[in-house]
Amino acid sequence: MSRALFTEHELAALRLLAQGRTQVEIARTLRIRPETVGRLLNRARILLRARTLPHAVARGYETGLLGPPPHDHGAGQEEHRPSGPDGPNRGQEPAG
């Protein structure tokens, strides 16, 4: 997806939406009317061929338009513990 297809305002609005901001918050940040934010986001959604605004954010990350997706530090990930000879049961007799 080429950034050249998007205006700076469309990209800014999409980035702020990706951060979880509401349209009213985006409007305050960009100093524009909430209705204008809606139009900017709708055009970005169409250019990204997304069905919904959350889908547009996902497509923005998929295409690299918004950069790499933010990392969720640890959520949903289990701690890696080796199970070999240096694992958590090191030096103990096997149960049996």
Buried (B, 14 or more C-beta within 10 A) or exposed (E): BEEEEBEEBBBBBBBBBBEEBEBEBBBEBBEBEEEBBBBBBEBBBEBBEBEEBEBBBBBBBBEEBBEEEEEEEEEEEEEEEEEEEEEEEEEEEEEE
